[in-house]
Amino acid sequence: MPVFHFDLGGNLADPRLEGNSLTLHPLPRVMAALDSLGDAPKGILSNPGPLGEATVAAALHQAFPGRFTDDDLVHWGPKDSRTLFDRAVASAQARGVEPGACVFVGEDPQERAFAREAGMRTAPHPVFALAAIENRPVLWARIGLPEGRDLADLGAVVNGAEVVPVHVASARLVLAMASTSGVQALQQAGYAVDLQGSVEDTVAFLVRDNRPLPPVEGLADAPAATRTDAEAALRATTVFAFVAGELAAAEAPPAVPLGPAPGGVYLAAPAGAPVEEVHLPGAKPGHTERLLPDPALLARPAEVPPAGLVEAFDDTVPSPQTIAAVRGAVTAEVLSGHVARISGIEPLAGEGSVKVRSRDAAAADNALVVEALARRFEELGLTVRLHPFLWRGHRLLNVEAEYAVPGADSTVLISAHMDSTAANGFFVDADGDPRPYDPAVDPAPGADDDGSGTAAVMAAAECLRRILDSNREPTRNVRLVLFNAEEQGLVGSKYYARAAAAAGDRIAGVFQMDMIAGRQPGSTPIVEIHAGSLVSGPVVSASDALGERVARTVPVIDSEAKVQQLTGLDDPAAGRSDHASFHERGWAAVAVSEDLFSTPDGDPGTGTRQYHTPDDTLVDQDHDTEFAAAVARSVIAAALTFAGL
């Protein structure tokens, strides 16, 4: 009889930390997958981190009662080598089970690679546990939807088959993992399946390219659809060739193309291939997106808006009381103070002496910033939860602070990403020769990207506290959320949105702030409101309506600011910031920023010129805290009004 070992967090369940309490929320289809294994022995391979084995074990048994009862098959420890996997194999051999009859099920490709070194078989998701032991390979598959079929129809087939979606490209195309059995089920149901190779120890990315394409020869008189397909194929080939060249130059393992994707290419990257560190010339924010497997991706939880949501998209403008509260709490001085602390100009915590150099996901200071921000939320009397996830061996945390309203129909999110990068900076080694950016030693202050948005979220929490203390109550729950590892392909918000959907959260709207302080001296103050979604359906109109709320609020706050509302597939930020992780779930979301993107005529934006460099500091001439305050006030006032204040 085979033995199955499972990774825990992000694979079986979403972990949430509230104080010293850990709760594990099982992810979709996991229980059914475990039960399909019958009486086969099941174990755990997981790193408990600072929580300790006893705490995590207790949470495991509470979330999965009666399913992991053999303590000899539960192994705790780091998975940064094959050591823990060798221990798992040894425990199986003690039962007379050979390594080849041991299966490790885990989402992380590096961990699957270590398991293979130890002689185990592997599966990228619990849905494929049986496939691994039965020698049925799991493949990357492009699923085409015929006319007359929608995503809900496909979802009904997927939920009963060995298929796990990873990305919705359009109403006609989904990228997924599928076993050979799953492929057969899709084809029998009438779906076209284009297989792109084995998943094994790879993970999927979408890499976009905003550069104009040269004319495609010989297609001037071809139908529009034919030209579109040819241009998509050309762009995918061009982007992949660049990424492949950069990986080869870095002596990294090669990636594999998975075909055209929205604005670029899908690719499968093996463990050790740093795709998120590859920057195309002139790349705009969010050009790389890490894709996560999720059986519920096609469920679209917000297809039916929460009660009262449509009515909330009326012409309501912020009340005088809300405007006054926002003006009093969200000031240039308040934002500057928060940015100074998290970008290293001032000590991170009050009278302390610790100054951070970087909030990069790979930097040690990232955890210090998380701790300080969470502590400030707690001081404001909010319920604070930390959401752990794994990225390239780093244990990272999203931070959530909530004011919950009894009986509320839904939740409003005010969010930003807390991490930073200086990957576009110029660095030299001891001999004065150019070298790559090293997050372990190089400064990445990220004052604008996205220290400005993070500061605005902290100011929103302080503003909410003032309003609550004046005995005013929202009618919806209000969550302040700071995402980690946005610069690595929207990783933190992807994990957060996937977990929120699995938990059945009802999110009425997401107000994301990403770079709101950049304004070149002498330029017109321009506020970009990005509502464009790559996902079709009700999310499109709902996000547009959310953006309209912000647009109506801006002139109330700053009569001189110019508003640029960007929507539809032509929105240059569609899919490129953390709001996109919520569009993927069918939730209304907007990203608000400075003037980041060039105009259709090619004129450059007037935002910061220090994007992703070590010169993105609070004292940079392009960092305008008064402008940041105007943007933050507009977003916060609109969000709080939407929450019923």
C-alpha positions as CSV (number, residue, x, y, z in Angstrom):
1,M,0.0,0.0,0.0
2,P,1.4,3.4,-0.9
3,V,2.1,6.2,1.6
4,F,1.1,9.8,0.9
5,H,2.8,12.8,2.5
6,F,1.3,16.2,2.2
7,D,2.6,19.7,2.6
8,L,0.3,21.6,4.9
9,G,0.1,25.4,4.4
10,G,-1.1,26.5,1.0
11,N,-1.6,23.0,-0.2
12,L,-4.1,21.4,2.2
13,A,-5.2,24.6,4.0
14,D,-4.9,28.3,4.4
15,P,-3.2,29.2,7.7
16,R,-4.4,32.3,9.7
17,L,-2.7,33.6,12.8
18,E,-4.6,35.7,15.3
19,G,-2.5,36.4,18.3
20,N,-1.1,33.1,19.5
21,S,-3.9,31.2,17.8
22,L,-3.5,29.3,14.5
23,T,-6.5,28.3,12.4
24,L,-6.2,26.1,9.3
25,H,-9.0,26.5,6.7
26,P,-9.1,23.5,4.3
27,L,-8.9,24.5,0.6
28,P,-11.4,23.4,-2.1
29,R,-11.5,19.7,-3.1
30,V,-8.9,18.8,-0.5
31,M,-11.2,16.8,1.8
32,A,-12.6,14.9,-1.2
33,A,-9.1,14.2,-2.4
34,L,-8.0,12.9,1.0
35,D,-11.0,10.7,1.3
36,S,-10.5,9.3,-2.2
37,L,-7.2,7.7,-0.9
38,G,-9.2,5.4,1.4
39,D,-7.2,3.6,4.0
40,A,-3.8,4.5,2.5
41,P,-1.5,5.8,5.2
42,K,-1.3,9.6,5.2
43,G,1.4,11.9,6.7
44,I,2.5,15.5,6.8
45,L,5.8,17.2,5.8
46,S,5.6,20.7,7.0
47,N,7.8,23.5,8.6
48,P,6.0,24.7,11.7
49,G,8.2,27.8,11.9
50,P,8.2,29.9,15.1
51,L,4.8,28.5,16.1
52,G,6.2,25.2,17.2
53,E,5.1,21.6,16.4
54,A,2.5,21.3,19.1
55,T,0.5,24.4,18.0
56,V,0.5,23.4,14.3
57,A,-0.3,19.8,15.1
58,A,-3.3,20.9,17.2
59,A,-4.6,23.0,14.3
60,L,-4.0,20.2,11.9
61,H,-6.1,17.7,13.9
62,Q,-8.9,20.3,14.4
63,A,-9.1,21.1,10.6
64,F,-8.7,17.5,9.5
65,P,-10.2,15.3,12.2
66,G,-9.4,11.6,11.8
67,R,-7.4,12.0,8.7
68,F,-3.8,12.2,9.9
69,T,-3.7,9.8,12.9
70,D,-0.4,8.2,12.5
71,D,2.2,10.3,14.3
72,D,5.1,8.2,12.8
73,L,4.2,9.7,9.4
74,V,4.0,13.3,10.5
75,H,7.4,15.1,10.1
76,W,8.1,18.7,11.1
77,G,11.1,20.7,9.9
78,P,12.5,22.9,7.2
79,K,12.2,21.7,3.6
80,D,15.2,23.5,2.2
81,S,17.0,20.3,1.4
82,R,16.1,16.6,0.9
83,T,16.6,15.9,4.6
84,L,13.0,15.9,5.7
85,F,12.0,13.9,2.7
86,D,14.6,11.3,3.5
87,R,13.1,11.0,7.0
88,A,9.7,10.5,5.4
89,V,11.0,7.8,3.1
90,A,12.7,6.1,6.1
91,S,9.4,6.1,8.1
92,A,7.7,4.4,5.1
93,Q,10.4,1.9,4.7
94,A,10.0,0.9,8.3
95,R,6.5,-0.2,7.2
96,G,8.0,-2.2,4.3
97,V,7.1,0.5,1.7
98,E,9.8,1.3,-0.9
99,P,10.6,5.0,-1.8
100,G,8.9,4.6,-5.2
101,A,5.6,3.9,-3.4
102,C,5.8,7.1,-1.4
103,V,4.1,10.2,-2.8
104,F,4.8,13.8,-1.7
105,V,2.0,16.3,-2.5
106,G,3.1,19.9,-2.5
107,E,2.6,23.2,-4.3
108,D,6.2,24.3,-4.2
109,P,8.3,23.1,-7.1
110,Q,11.6,23.2,-5.2
111,E,10.1,20.9,-2.5
112,R,8.8,18.5,-5.1
113,A,12.4,18.5,-6.6
114,F,13.8,17.6,-3.2
115,A,11.2,14.8,-2.8
116,R,12.2,13.4,-6.2
117,E,15.8,13.4,-5.1
118,A,14.8,11.3,-2.1
119,G,13.1,8.8,-4.4
120,M,9.5,9.8,-3.9
121,R,6.9,10.4,-6.5
122,T,5.3,13.8,-6.5
123,A,2.0,15.6,-7.2
124,P,1.5,19.4,-7.5
125,H,-2.0,19.3,-5.8
126,P,-4.0,16.8,-3.7
127,V,-6.3,16.3,-6.7
128,F,-3.5,14.5,-8.4
129,A,-2.4,12.3,-5.5
130,L,-3.8,9.1,-7.0
131,A,-2.5,10.0,-10.5
132,A,1.0,10.1,-9.0
133,I,0.9,6.5,-7.7
134,E,-0.9,5.2,-10.8
135,N,1.8,6.6,-13.1
136,R,-0.6,9.1,-14.8
137,P,1.4,12.2,-15.6
138,V,0.1,15.7,-14.8
139,L,0.3,18.1,-17.8
140,W,0.0,21.8,-18.5
141,A,-3.1,22.2,-20.6
142,R,-4.7,25.0,-22.5
143,I,-8.5,24.5,-22.4
144,G,-10.5,26.0,-25.2
145,L,-14.2,26.8,-24.6
146,P,-16.4,26.3,-27.6
147,E,-19.2,28.7,-28.5
148,G,-22.2,28.3,-26.2
149,R,-20.1,27.1,-23.2
150,D,-19.1,29.5,-20.4
151,L,-16.7,29.2,-17.4
152,A,-19.5,27.9,-15.2
153,D,-20.0,25.0,-17.6
154,L,-16.3,24.2,-17.6
155,G,-16.2,24.4,-13.8
156,A,-18.9,21.7,-13.6
157,V,-16.6,19.4,-15.6
158,V,-13.4,20.4,-13.8
159,N,-14.9,19.8,-10.3
160,G,-15.5,16.1,-11.1
161,A,-12.2,15.5,-12.9
162,E,-8.4,15.5,-12.2
163,V,-8.1,19.1,-13.4
164,V,-7.0,22.2,-11.5
165,P,-7.2,25.6,-13.2
166,V,-4.3,28.1,-12.7
167,H,-5.5,31.1,-14.8
168,V,-8.4,32.4,-16.8
169,A,-7.1,34.0,-19.9
170,S,-10.5,34.9,-21.3
171,A,-14.0,33.6,-21.6
172,R,-12.6,31.2,-24.2
173,L,-9.3,30.0,-22.7
174,V,-8.2,28.6,-19.4
175,L,-4.7,27.4,-18.4
176,A,-4.8,24.4,-16.1
177,M,-3.0,21.3,-14.8
178,A,-4.6,18.1,-15.8
179,S,-3.8,14.4,-15.5
180,T,-4.3,12.2,-18.6
181,S,-7.6,11.1,-17.0
182,G,-8.6,14.7,-16.6
183,V,-7.7,15.5,-20.2
184,Q,-9.9,12.6,-21.3
185,A,-12.8,13.9,-19.2
186,L,-12.5,17.4,-20.8
187,Q,-12.3,16.1,-24.3
188,Q,-15.4,13.8,-23.8
189,A,-17.3,16.9,-22.5
190,G,-16.5,18.7,-25.8
191,Y,-13.6,21.0,-24.8
192,A,-10.4,21.4,-26.9
193,V,-7.3,20.6,-24.9
194,D,-3.9,21.7,-26.1
195,L,-1.2,19.9,-24.0
196,Q,2.0,21.8,-23.3
197,G,4.3,19.3,-21.4
198,S,4.6,17.8,-17.9
199,V,4.2,19.8,-14.7
200,E,6.7,17.8,-12.6
201,D,8.8,20.4,-10.7
202,T,7.6,23.5,-12.5
203,V,5.3,26.5,-11.7
204,A,3.4,28.7,-14.1
205,F,4.0,32.4,-14.8
206,L,2.4,34.9,-17.1
207,V,4.9,37.4,-18.5
208,R,3.6,40.5,-20.2
209,D,5.3,42.9,-22.6
210,N,3.9,46.4,-23.2
211,R,6.2,47.3,-26.1
212,P,4.6,47.8,-29.6
213,L,4.9,45.0,-32.0
214,P,6.3,45.3,-35.6
215,P,3.7,44.8,-38.3
216,V,2.9,41.2,-39.1
217,E,3.7,40.7,-42.7
218,G,1.2,39.2,-45.1
219,L,-1.8,39.8,-42.9
220,A,-2.9,43.3,-43.9
221,D,-6.0,42.0,-45.5
222,A,-6.7,39.1,-43.2
223,P,-9.7,39.0,-40.9
224,A,-9.3,40.8,-37.6
225,A,-9.3,37.6,-35.6
226,T,-6.6,36.1,-37.7
227,R,-4.4,39.2,-37.2
228,T,-5.0,39.1,-33.5
229,D,-4.0,35.5,-33.2
230,A,-0.9,36.1,-35.3
231,E,0.1,39.1,-33.2
232,A,-0.5,37.2,-29.9
233,A,1.7,34.3,-31.2
234,L,4.5,36.8,-32.3
235,R,4.4,38.6,-28.9
236,A,4.5,35.3,-27.0
237,T,7.5,34.1,-29.0
238,T,9.3,37.4,-28.5
239,V,8.7,37.6,-24.8
240,F,9.7,34.0,-24.2
241,A,12.9,34.4,-26.3
242,F,13.9,37.3,-24.0
243,V,13.1,35.5,-20.8
244,A,15.0,32.4,-22.0
245,G,18.0,34.4,-22.9
246,E,18.1,36.1,-19.5
247,L,17.8,32.8,-17.7
248,A,20.6,31.3,-19.8
249,A,22.8,34.3,-19.1
250,A,22.2,33.8,-15.3
251,E,23.0,30.0,-15.7
252,A,19.5,29.3,-14.4
253,P,17.4,26.2,-15.4
254,P,15.5,26.8,-18.6
255,A,11.8,27.6,-18.7
256,V,9.3,26.1,-21.1
257,P,6.8,28.1,-23.1
258,L,3.1,27.3,-22.6
259,G,1.7,29.4,-25.4
260,P,0.3,32.9,-25.8
261,A,-1.2,34.7,-22.8
262,P,-3.0,38.0,-22.3
263,G,-0.4,40.5,-23.5
264,G,2.5,38.1,-23.4
265,V,3.3,34.4,-22.8
266,Y,2.6,31.6,-20.3
267,L,5.6,29.7,-19.3
268,A,6.5,26.9,-16.9
269,A,9.6,27.6,-14.8
270,P,11.4,24.8,-12.9
271,A,12.7,25.1,-9.4
272,G,15.6,27.6,-9.3
273,A,14.6,29.6,-12.4
274,P,14.1,33.2,-11.1
275,V,11.5,34.3,-13.7
276,E,10.3,37.2,-11.4
277,E,13.8,38.7,-11.6
278,V,13.8,39.0,-15.4
279,H,12.8,42.5,-16.5
280,L,12.0,43.3,-20.1
281,P,13.3,46.6,-21.5
282,G,10.8,49.3,-20.5
283,A,8.7,46.9,-18.6
284,K,5.7,48.6,-16.8
285,P,4.6,47.6,-13.3
286,G,3.3,44.1,-12.8
287,H,4.7,42.6,-16.0
288,T,5.2,39.2,-14.3
289,E,2.4,37.3,-12.6
290,R,2.9,34.1,-10.6
291,L,-0.1,31.7,-11.2
292,L,-1.5,29.5,-8.4
293,P,-3.4,26.3,-8.8
294,D,-7.0,26.5,-7.5
295,P,-9.9,24.1,-8.2
296,A,-12.3,26.9,-7.3
297,L,-10.9,29.4,-9.7
298,L,-13.9,29.0,-12.0
299,A,-16.5,29.2,-9.3
300,R,-16.6,33.0,-9.5
301,P,-17.8,33.7,-5.9
302,A,-19.2,37.2,-6.7
303,E,-21.3,36.3,-9.7
304,V,-24.3,37.2,-7.6
305,P,-23.4,40.5,-5.8
306,P,-24.0,40.6,-2.0
307,A,-27.3,42.1,-0.9
308,G,-27.4,45.8,-1.3
309,L,-24.3,46.0,-3.4
310,V,-25.9,47.4,-6.5
311,E,-27.7,50.0,-4.5
312,A,-24.4,51.0,-3.0
313,F,-23.1,52.0,-6.4
314,D,-25.4,55.1,-6.4
315,D,-24.4,58.7,-6.6
316,T,-23.5,58.9,-2.9
317,V,-20.6,61.2,-2.1
318,P,-18.8,61.3,1.2
319,S,-20.6,63.0,4.0
320,P,-19.2,66.2,5.6
321,Q,-18.4,64.2,8.7
322,T,-16.4,61.6,6.7
323,I,-14.5,64.3,4.7
324,A,-13.6,66.1,7.9
325,A,-12.4,62.9,9.6
326,V,-10.3,62.0,6.5
327,R,-8.8,65.5,6.3
328,G,-7.9,65.4,9.9
329,A,-6.3,62.0,10.0
330,V,-4.8,61.6,6.5
331,T,-2.2,64.4,6.2
332,A,1.1,64.8,4.4
333,E,2.9,64.8,7.7
334,V,1.2,61.5,8.8
335,L,2.0,59.8,5.5
336,S,5.6,61.1,5.6
337,G,6.0,59.7,9.1
338,H,4.9,56.2,8.1
339,V,7.0,56.3,4.9
340,A,10.1,57.5,6.8
341,R,9.9,54.6,9.2
342,I,9.3,51.8,6.7
343,S,11.8,53.1,4.2
344,G,14.7,53.5,6.7
345,I,15.0,57.3,7.1
346,E,13.7,57.0,10.7
347,P,13.8,54.2,13.2
348,L,11.1,51.6,12.5
349,A,9.6,51.7,16.0
350,G,9.4,54.9,17.9
351,E,12.4,55.5,20.1
352,G,14.2,52.3,18.8
353,S,17.4,52.3,16.9
354,V,16.6,49.8,14.1
355,K,16.4,51.3,10.7
356,V,15.4,49.1,7.8
357,R,17.2,49.0,4.4
358,S,14.7,47.1,2.4
359,R,11.3,45.5,2.4
360,D,12.1,43.1,-0.4
361,A,10.5,39.7,0.1
362,A,14.0,38.2,0.2
363,A,15.3,40.7,2.7
364,A,15.6,40.1,6.5
365,D,14.0,43.5,7.2
366,N,10.7,42.5,5.6
367,A,9.7,40.5,8.7
368,L,10.6,43.5,10.9
369,V,8.3,45.8,9.0
370,V,5.5,43.2,9.1
371,E,5.8,43.0,12.9
372,A,5.8,46.8,13.3
373,L,2.8,47.3,11.0
374,A,0.8,44.6,12.7
375,R,1.6,46.0,16.1
376,R,0.3,49.5,15.1
377,F,-3.0,47.9,13.9
378,E,-3.3,46.2,17.2
379,E,-2.7,49.5,19.0
380,L,-5.7,50.9,17.1
381,G,-8.0,48.2,18.5
382,L,-8.5,46.3,15.3
383,T,-8.6,42.5,14.9
384,V,-5.3,41.6,13.4
385,R,-4.6,38.4,11.4
386,L,-1.4,37.3,9.7
387,H,-1.7,35.1,6.6
388,P,1.6,33.1,6.1
389,F,2.6,31.8,2.7
390,L,5.8,30.5,1.1
391,W,7.8,32.1,-1.7
392,R,11.1,30.6,-2.8
393,G,11.8,29.1,0.7
394,H,10.9,32.4,2.4
395,R,8.1,32.3,5.0
396,L,6.2,35.6,4.3
397,L,3.2,37.2,5.8
398,N,0.2,39.2,4.6
399,V,-1.2,41.5,7.3
400,E,-4.9,42.0,7.7
401,A,-6.6,44.3,10.3
402,E,-10.4,44.2,10.5
403,Y,-13.3,46.1,12.1
404,A,-16.2,43.6,11.9
405,V,-19.8,44.7,12.0
406,P,-22.3,42.2,13.4
407,G,-24.7,41.2,10.6
408,A,-22.8,42.9,7.9
409,D,-23.6,41.7,4.4
410,S,-20.1,42.0,3.0
411,T,-16.6,43.5,3.5
412,V,-14.7,46.5,2.0
413,L,-11.0,46.2,1.6
414,I,-8.5,49.1,1.7
415,S,-5.2,47.7,0.6
416,A,-1.6,48.2,-0.7
417,H,1.5,46.1,-1.0
418,M,4.2,46.5,1.7
419,D,7.2,44.9,-0.1
420,S,9.8,46.8,-2.2
421,T,12.5,46.1,-4.7
422,A,15.4,48.0,-6.3
423,A,15.8,45.6,-9.2
424,N,16.2,48.4,-11.8
425,G,19.1,50.0,-9.9
426,F,22.7,50.1,-10.9
427,F,25.0,48.2,-8.6
428,V,28.8,47.4,-8.8
429,D,31.0,44.8,-7.1
430,A,34.2,45.5,-5.2
431,D,36.1,45.9,-8.5
432,G,33.7,48.5,-9.7
433,D,32.1,46.1,-12.3
434,P,28.3,46.0,-12.8
435,R,26.5,43.2,-10.8
436,P,22.9,42.2,-10.3
437,Y,20.7,43.5,-7.6
438,D,21.1,41.6,-4.3
439,P,18.1,42.0,-2.0
440,A,20.2,40.6,0.9
441,V,22.6,43.6,0.9
442,D,21.2,46.3,-1.4
443,P,18.9,49.1,-0.2
444,A,15.4,49.1,-1.6
445,P,13.6,51.9,0.3
446,G,10.5,51.8,-1.9
447,A,9.2,55.1,-0.6
448,D,6.8,55.5,-3.4
449,D,6.5,51.8,-4.5
450,D,4.7,51.0,-2.4
451,G,5.6,52.8,0.8
452,S,3.1,55.5,-0.1
453,G,0.3,53.1,-0.5
454,T,1.3,51.3,2.8
455,A,1.4,54.6,4.6
456,A,-2.1,55.4,3.2
457,V,-3.5,52.1,4.6
458,M,-2.0,52.9,8.0
459,A,-3.5,56.3,7.9
460,A,-6.9,54.8,6.9
461,A,-6.8,52.6,10.0
462,E,-6.1,55.7,12.1
463,C,-8.9,57.6,10.5
464,L,-11.3,54.7,11.0
465,R,-10.3,54.6,14.7
466,R,-11.2,58.3,15.0
467,I,-14.6,57.8,13.4
468,L,-15.4,54.8,15.6
469,D,-14.4,56.8,18.7
470,S,-16.9,59.5,17.6
471,N,-19.7,56.8,17.8
472,R,-20.2,56.4,14.1
473,E,-20.4,52.8,12.8
474,P,-20.0,51.4,9.3
475,T,-22.6,49.0,7.9
476,R,-20.0,46.8,6.2
477,N,-16.9,45.2,7.6
478,V,-13.8,47.2,6.9
479,R,-10.5,45.4,6.3
480,L,-7.1,47.1,6.0
481,V,-4.8,44.6,4.1
482,L,-1.1,44.8,3.3
483,F,0.1,42.3,0.8
484,N,3.6,40.9,0.6
485,A,5.7,39.8,-2.4
486,E,3.7,41.8,-4.9
487,E,7.0,42.5,-6.7
488,Q,7.4,38.8,-7.2
489,G,4.3,38.4,-9.4
490,L,1.4,39.4,-7.1
491,V,2.1,36.4,-5.0
492,G,0.8,37.7,-1.6
493,S,-2.5,38.9,-3.0
494,K,-3.0,35.7,-5.0
495,Y,-2.7,33.7,-1.8
496,Y,-5.0,36.1,0.1
497,A,-7.7,36.1,-2.6
498,R,-7.6,32.4,-3.1
499,A,-8.0,31.9,0.7
500,A,-10.8,34.5,0.9
501,A,-12.7,32.7,-1.8
502,A,-12.2,29.3,-0.2
503,A,-13.5,30.7,3.1
504,G,-16.6,32.1,1.5
505,D,-15.8,35.7,2.2
506,R,-18.2,38.3,0.6
507,I,-16.0,41.1,-0.6
508,A,-18.0,44.1,-1.9
509,G,-15.1,46.0,-3.2
510,V,-11.3,46.4,-3.1
511,F,-9.6,49.8,-3.0
512,Q,-5.9,49.2,-3.8
513,M,-3.3,52.0,-3.7
514,D,-0.1,51.3,-5.5
515,M,2.3,54.2,-5.9
516,I,0.5,57.4,-5.0
517,A,3.3,59.9,-4.2
518,G,5.1,60.2,-7.5
519,R,4.7,63.6,-9.2
520,Q,7.4,65.3,-11.1
521,P,8.0,69.0,-10.1
522,G,5.8,71.4,-12.1
523,S,3.5,68.7,-13.5
524,T,-0.3,68.6,-13.3
525,P,-1.5,66.4,-10.4
526,I,-3.0,63.4,-12.2
527,V,-4.8,60.5,-10.4
528,E,-5.1,57.3,-12.3
529,I,-8.0,55.0,-11.4
530,H,-7.6,51.6,-12.9
531,A,-10.7,49.4,-13.1
532,G,-9.9,47.4,-16.2
533,S,-10.3,43.6,-15.7
534,L,-9.0,40.8,-17.9
535,V,-11.8,38.7,-16.5
536,S,-15.2,39.1,-18.1
537,G,-18.6,39.1,-16.4
538,P,-20.3,41.2,-13.7
539,V,-16.8,42.1,-12.3
540,V,-16.3,44.5,-15.2
541,S,-19.3,46.8,-14.6
542,A,-18.9,46.5,-10.8
543,S,-15.2,47.6,-10.9
544,D,-16.1,50.4,-13.2
545,A,-18.8,51.6,-10.8
546,L,-16.2,51.3,-7.9
547,G,-13.8,53.5,-9.9
548,E,-16.5,56.0,-10.6
549,R,-17.0,56.4,-6.8
550,V,-13.3,57.3,-6.4
551,A,-13.5,59.6,-9.5
552,R,-16.4,61.5,-8.0
553,T,-14.5,61.9,-4.7
554,V,-11.2,63.3,-6.0
555,P,-12.5,66.8,-6.9
556,V,-14.2,67.0,-3.5
557,I,-10.8,66.5,-1.9
558,D,-8.6,68.4,-4.5
559,S,-10.2,70.6,-7.1
560,E,-6.9,70.9,-9.0
561,A,-6.3,67.2,-9.5
562,K,-7.0,65.7,-12.9
563,V,-8.6,62.3,-13.0
564,Q,-7.8,59.6,-15.5
565,Q,-10.3,56.7,-15.4
566,L,-9.0,53.7,-17.2
567,T,-11.1,50.6,-17.8
568,G,-11.7,47.7,-20.2
569,L,-9.0,45.7,-21.8
570,D,-7.2,48.9,-22.8
571,D,-6.4,49.7,-19.2
572,P,-2.6,49.4,-19.1
573,A,-2.8,48.2,-15.5
574,A,-5.3,45.4,-16.2
575,G,-3.8,42.3,-14.5
576,R,-0.8,44.3,-13.2
577,S,-1.4,45.1,-9.6
578,D,-2.9,43.4,-6.6
579,H,-6.5,44.3,-7.5
580,A,-6.2,41.8,-10.3
581,S,-6.1,38.9,-7.8
582,F,-9.6,39.9,-6.8
583,H,-10.9,40.4,-10.4
584,E,-9.9,36.8,-10.9
585,R,-12.5,35.9,-8.3
586,G,-15.2,38.1,-9.7
587,W,-14.9,40.8,-7.0
588,A,-15.1,44.5,-7.8
589,A,-11.7,46.1,-7.4
590,V,-9.7,49.2,-8.5
591,A,-6.1,50.2,-8.3
592,V,-5.4,53.9,-7.8
593,S,-2.0,55.4,-8.6
594,E,0.0,58.4,-9.7
595,D,0.4,59.1,-13.4
596,L,2.3,55.9,-14.1
597,F,1.6,54.9,-17.6
598,S,2.3,56.7,-20.9
599,T,-0.6,58.0,-22.9
600,P,-1.9,56.3,-26.1
601,D,0.1,58.9,-28.0
602,G,3.3,57.8,-26.3
603,D,3.7,60.7,-23.8
604,P,5.4,59.4,-20.7
605,G,3.6,59.6,-17.3
606,T,4.5,62.3,-14.8
607,G,4.9,59.9,-11.8
608,T,8.2,58.9,-10.3
609,R,11.3,58.5,-12.3
610,Q,12.9,56.2,-9.7
611,Y,10.7,53.2,-10.3
612,H,12.4,50.1,-8.7
613,T,15.7,51.9,-7.9
614,P,17.5,52.6,-4.6
615,D,16.7,56.3,-5.2
616,D,13.0,55.8,-4.6
617,T,13.2,57.7,-1.3
618,L,11.2,60.2,0.7
619,V,13.6,63.0,-0.2
620,D,13.5,62.3,-4.0
621,Q,12.3,65.3,-5.9
622,D,9.5,63.2,-7.5
623,H,8.1,62.2,-4.1
624,D,5.2,64.6,-3.4
625,T,3.6,64.0,0.0
626,E,1.0,66.6,-0.5
627,F,-0.1,64.9,-3.7
628,A,0.0,61.5,-1.9
629,A,-2.3,62.9,0.8
630,A,-4.8,64.1,-1.7
631,V,-4.9,60.7,-3.4
632,A,-5.1,58.8,-0.1
633,R,-7.9,61.1,1.2
634,S,-9.9,60.5,-2.0
635,V,-9.5,56.7,-1.9
636,I,-10.1,56.4,1.8
637,A,-13.2,58.7,1.8
638,A,-14.7,56.8,-1.1
639,A,-14.0,53.4,0.6
640,L,-15.3,54.4,4.0
641,T,-18.4,55.9,2.4
642,F,-18.9,52.6,0.5
643,A,-18.6,50.8,3.8
644,G,-21.5,52.9,5.1
645,L,-19.8,55.8,6.9
